[in-house]
């Protein structure tokens, strides 16, 4: 059984680079791991529910990647089910780069960090974006304590995910995390 995450990310060019740098043998072992990487367990769901931010990468029609930070109170990105996440997208800087990119290609990479505990989760997803007025059934994604105007609701459908090693993650703490430790 091959892992979906490595199926999506270990392209021929990546495998060639792995071979060139002497990592192909260990990478092939990673490909053969029999783990569920398309449906979140309680571990992934809890991790995401505790995040107050994430990074989202899209690609434009010319192949240029675009990375955007999204933030809010912990849990602003909602776990809908074991394969779906969603959030209310509020009016921002009005550049609409991610929104435009998603009209071209719904493939998106998500990156979640927990600096305090040196953990990171990477996800490959398919993204749907809806004007808020067109999907009142998704109003449960908005934060009732936030007065900003919702423009869109965004749903992420998980294609695959992977936990990454803690090597090179410098611990950082939010003020709340620091206060809890002191």
C-alpha contacts under 8 A as a table, 3 or more apart, distances in Angstrom:
res1	aa1	res2	aa2	distance
1	X	32	X	6.43
1	X	33	X	7.82
1	X	34	X	6.48
2	X	6	X	7.64
2	X	7	X	7.00
2	X	31	X	5.74
2	X	32	X	5.40
2	X	33	X	7.25
2	X	34	X	7.32
3	X	6	X	5.57
3	X	7	X	6.12
3	X	31	X	5.68
3	X	32	X	6.67
3	X	33	X	6.81
3	X	34	X	7.00
3	X	35	X	7.11
3	X	36	X	7.79
3	X	37	X	6.88
4	X	7	X	4.85
4	X	8	X	6.19
4	X	37	X	6.57
4	X	38	X	7.04
4	X	159	X	7.45
4	X	160	X	5.76
5	X	8	X	5.28
5	X	9	X	6.18
5	X	37	X	6.67
5	X	124	X	7.61
5	X	159	X	7.73
5	X	160	X	4.90
5	X	161	X	5.84
5	X	162	X	6.68
6	X	9	X	4.95
6	X	10	X	5.12
6	X	30	X	7.83
6	X	31	X	5.77
7	X	10	X	5.80
7	X	11	X	7.40
7	X	31	X	7.68
8	X	11	X	6.99
9	X	14	X	7.60
10	X	13	X	7.76
10	X	14	X	5.30
10	X	15	X	5.93
11	X	14	X	5.07
11	X	15	X	6.17
12	X	15	X	5.07
12	X	16	X	6.10
13	X	16	X	4.98
13	X	17	X	6.28
14	X	17	X	5.04
14	X	18	X	6.15
15	X	18	X	4.90
15	X	19	X	6.13
15	X	24	X	6.57
16	X	19	X	5.07
16	X	20	X	6.12
17	X	20	X	4.92
17	X	21	X	6.17
18	X	21	X	5.30
18	X	22	X	6.00
18	X	23	X	4.74
18	X	24	X	4.62
18	X	27	X	7.39
19	X	22	X	5.12
19	X	23	X	5.89
19	X	24	X	4.76
19	X	25	X	7.93
20	X	23	X	7.72
21	X	24	X	7.85
22	X	25	X	7.43
23	X	26	X	5.56
23	X	27	X	6.01
24	X	27	X	4.91
24	X	28	X	6.01
25	X	28	X	5.32
25	X	29	X	6.71
26	X	29	X	5.17
26	X	30	X	6.57
27	X	30	X	5.02
27	X	31	X	6.38
28	X	31	X	4.98
28	X	32	X	6.53
29	X	32	X	5.19
29	X	33	X	6.64
30	X	33	X	5.46
36	X	39	X	6.42
36	X	40	X	7.95
37	X	40	X	7.28
37	X	160	X	5.16
37	X	161	X	5.27
37	X	162	X	6.70
38	X	83	X	6.97
38	X	158	X	6.22
38	X	159	X	5.64
38	X	160	X	4.43
38	X	161	X	6.43
39	X	82	X	5.10
39	X	83	X	5.20
39	X	158	X	7.26
39	X	160	X	7.65
40	X	43	X	7.41
40	X	44	X	5.43
40	X	45	X	6.19
40	X	82	X	4.74
40	X	83	X	6.33
41	X	44	X	5.53
41	X	45	X	6.25
41	X	82	X	6.79
42	X	45	X	4.95
42	X	46	X	5.83
43	X	46	X	5.41
43	X	47	X	6.14
44	X	47	X	5.03
44	X	48	X	6.13
45	X	48	X	5.34
45	X	49	X	6.07
45	X	79	X	6.33
45	X	82	X	7.59
46	X	49	X	5.02
46	X	50	X	6.23
47	X	50	X	5.35
47	X	51	X	6.71
48	X	51	X	5.28
48	X	75	X	7.24
48	X	77	X	7.30
48	X	79	X	7.55
48	X	112	X	7.43
49	X	74	X	6.46
49	X	75	X	4.40
49	X	76	X	7.61
49	X	77	X	6.76
49	X	78	X	6.60
49	X	79	X	6.88
50	X	74	X	5.12
50	X	75	X	5.66
51	X	54	X	7.31
51	X	73	X	7.90
51	X	74	X	5.02
51	X	75	X	6.23
51	X	77	X	7.87
51	X	112	X	7.46
51	X	113	X	7.79
51	X	114	X	7.49
52	X	71	X	5.59
52	X	72	X	5.26
52	X	73	X	5.11
52	X	74	X	4.16
52	X	75	X	6.62
52	X	76	X	6.96
53	X	69	X	7.10
53	X	70	X	5.40
53	X	71	X	4.01
53	X	72	X	6.24
53	X	74	X	7.68
53	X	112	X	7.30
54	X	69	X	5.97
54	X	70	X	5.44
54	X	71	X	6.55
54	X	110	X	6.92
54	X	111	X	5.77
54	X	112	X	4.93
54	X	113	X	7.02
55	X	67	X	6.67
55	X	68	X	5.58
55	X	69	X	4.56
55	X	70	X	6.10
55	X	110	X	5.63
55	X	111	X	5.03
55	X	112	X	6.62
56	X	67	X	5.63
56	X	68	X	5.20
56	X	69	X	6.38
56	X	70	X	7.41
56	X	108	X	6.77
56	X	109	X	5.75
56	X	110	X	4.67
56	X	111	X	6.51
57	X	65	X	6.64
57	X	66	X	5.46
57	X	67	X	4.36
57	X	68	X	6.31
57	X	108	X	5.61
57	X	109	X	5.03
57	X	110	X	6.43
58	X	65	X	5.74
58	X	66	X	5.31
58	X	67	X	6.61
58	X	98	X	6.28
58	X	101	X	6.22
58	X	102	X	6.96
58	X	105	X	7.81
58	X	106	X	7.94
58	X	107	X	6.90
58	X	108	X	5.16
58	X	109	X	6.88
59	X	62	X	7.86
59	X	63	X	5.67
59	X	64	X	5.44
59	X	65	X	4.29
59	X	66	X	5.87
59	X	101	X	5.89
59	X	102	X	7.89
59	X	105	X	7.12
59	X	108	X	7.92
60	X	63	X	5.37
60	X	64	X	5.45
60	X	65	X	6.50
60	X	66	X	7.56
60	X	100	X	7.80
60	X	101	X	4.85
60	X	104	X	6.91
60	X	105	X	7.57
61	X	64	X	7.47
61	X	101	X	7.20
61	X	104	X	6.40
61	X	105	X	7.95
66	X	97	X	7.78
66	X	98	X	7.26
68	X	98	X	7.55
71	X	76	X	7.78
72	X	75	X	7.87
72	X	76	X	5.69
73	X	76	X	5.60
74	X	77	X	7.84
75	X	78	X	5.94
76	X	87	X	6.39
76	X	88	X	7.94
76	X	141	X	7.71
76	X	142	X	7.69
76	X	143	X	6.88
77	X	85	X	6.69
77	X	86	X	5.73
77	X	87	X	4.93
77	X	141	X	7.88
78	X	85	X	5.53
78	X	86	X	5.20
78	X	87	X	6.04
78	X	141	X	6.73
79	X	82	X	7.42
79	X	84	X	6.38
79	X	85	X	4.67
79	X	86	X	6.68
80	X	83	X	7.74
80	X	84	X	5.35
80	X	85	X	5.36
80	X	86	X	6.80
81	X	84	X	5.20
81	X	85	X	7.14
83	X	157	X	5.76
83	X	158	X	5.09
84	X	155	X	6.81
84	X	156	X	5.55
84	X	157	X	4.74
84	X	158	X	6.11
85	X	155	X	5.70
85	X	156	X	5.02
85	X	157	X	6.71
85	X	158	X	7.95
86	X	141	X	6.61
86	X	153	X	7.19
86	X	154	X	5.43
86	X	155	X	4.30
86	X	156	X	6.00
87	X	141	X	5.19
87	X	142	X	6.77
87	X	153	X	5.92
87	X	154	X	5.48
87	X	155	X	6.80
88	X	139	X	7.90
88	X	141	X	5.33
88	X	142	X	4.94
88	X	143	X	7.70
88	X	150	X	6.17
88	X	151	X	7.73
88	X	152	X	6.15
88	X	153	X	4.66
88	X	154	X	6.40
89	X	150	X	5.73
89	X	151	X	5.93
89	X	152	X	4.97
89	X	153	X	5.62
89	X	154	X	6.73
90	X	148	X	6.31
90	X	149	X	5.60
90	X	150	X	4.31
90	X	151	X	5.37
90	X	152	X	6.86
91	X	94	X	6.87
91	X	148	X	7.20
91	X	149	X	6.10
91	X	150	X	6.33
91	X	151	X	5.78
93	X	96	X	7.84
96	X	99	X	4.99
96	X	100	X	5.88
97	X	100	X	5.17
97	X	101	X	6.06
98	X	101	X	4.99
98	X	102	X	6.07
99	X	102	X	5.29
99	X	103	X	6.68
99	X	129	X	7.70
100	X	103	X	5.27
100	X	104	X	6.99
101	X	104	X	5.31
101	X	105	X	6.26
101	X	106	X	7.84
102	X	105	X	4.98
102	X	106	X	4.88
102	X	107	X	7.57
102	X	127	X	7.28
102	X	128	X	7.94
102	X	129	X	7.88
103	X	106	X	6.89
106	X	126	X	5.29
106	X	127	X	5.00
106	X	128	X	6.97
107	X	124	X	7.30
107	X	125	X	5.97
107	X	126	X	4.83
107	X	127	X	6.41
108	X	124	X	5.99
108	X	125	X	5.30
108	X	126	X	6.05
108	X	127	X	6.58
109	X	122	X	7.26
109	X	123	X	5.65
109	X	124	X	4.71
109	X	125	X	6.20
110	X	122	X	5.80
110	X	123	X	4.98
110	X	124	X	6.41
110	X	125	X	7.45
111	X	120	X	7.23
111	X	121	X	6.00
111	X	122	X	4.74
111	X	123	X	6.47
112	X	120	X	5.49
112	X	121	X	5.12
112	X	122	X	6.41
113	X	118	X	7.67
113	X	119	X	6.10
113	X	120	X	4.55
113	X	121	X	6.70
114	X	117	X	5.69
114	X	118	X	5.73
114	X	119	X	5.10
114	X	120	X	6.08
115	X	118	X	4.77
115	X	119	X	6.55
115	X	169	X	6.75
115	X	170	X	6.69
115	X	171	X	4.88
115	X	172	X	5.07
115	X	173	X	6.74
116	X	171	X	4.94
116	X	172	X	5.21
116	X	173	X	5.30
116	X	177	X	7.78
117	X	171	X	6.92
118	X	166	X	5.27
118	X	169	X	5.62
118	X	170	X	7.14
118	X	171	X	6.13
119	X	163	X	7.73
119	X	164	X	7.14
119	X	165	X	7.19
119	X	166	X	5.77
119	X	169	X	7.84
120	X	163	X	6.02
120	X	164	X	5.65
120	X	165	X	7.53
120	X	166	X	7.45
121	X	161	X	7.11
121	X	162	X	5.93
121	X	163	X	4.62
121	X	164	X	6.20
122	X	161	X	5.50
122	X	162	X	5.30
122	X	163	X	6.28
122	X	164	X	7.36
123	X	158	X	7.04
123	X	159	X	7.58
123	X	160	X	5.85
123	X	161	X	4.18
123	X	162	X	6.52
124	X	158	X	6.25
124	X	159	X	5.47
124	X	160	X	5.30
124	X	161	X	6.08
125	X	156	X	5.72
125	X	157	X	5.23
125	X	158	X	4.43
125	X	159	X	5.02
125	X	160	X	6.99
126	X	156	X	5.71
126	X	157	X	5.05
126	X	158	X	6.53
126	X	159	X	6.86
127	X	154	X	6.99
127	X	155	X	5.71
127	X	156	X	4.67
127	X	157	X	6.25
128	X	154	X	5.71
128	X	155	X	5.13
128	X	156	X	6.54
129	X	152	X	6.43
129	X	153	X	5.77
129	X	154	X	4.49
129	X	155	X	6.43
130	X	134	X	6.67
130	X	135	X	6.67
130	X	152	X	5.31
130	X	153	X	5.29
130	X	154	X	6.47
131	X	134	X	5.42
131	X	135	X	6.84
131	X	151	X	5.98
131	X	152	X	4.43
131	X	153	X	6.51
132	X	135	X	5.45
132	X	136	X	6.58
132	X	138	X	7.91
132	X	139	X	7.92
132	X	150	X	6.42
132	X	151	X	5.39
132	X	152	X	4.60
132	X	153	X	5.86
133	X	136	X	6.29
135	X	138	X	5.70
135	X	139	X	7.58
135	X	153	X	7.76
136	X	139	X	5.41
137	X	140	X	7.46
138	X	141	X	5.86
138	X	153	X	6.86
139	X	142	X	5.75
140	X	143	X	7.93
141	X	153	X	7.37
142	X	150	X	7.47
143	X	146	X	5.48
144	X	147	X	7.41
150	X	153	X	7.63
158	X	161	X	7.52
166	X	169	X	5.61
173	X	176	X	7.84
173	X	177	X	5.60
173	X	178	X	5.81
174	X	177	X	5.11
174	X	178	X	6.14
175	X	178	X	5.06
175	X	179	X	6.01
176	X	179	X	5.07
176	X	180	X	6.19
177	X	180	X	5.16
177	X	181	X	6.47
178	X	181	X	5.20
178	X	182	X	6.38
179	X	182	X	5.29
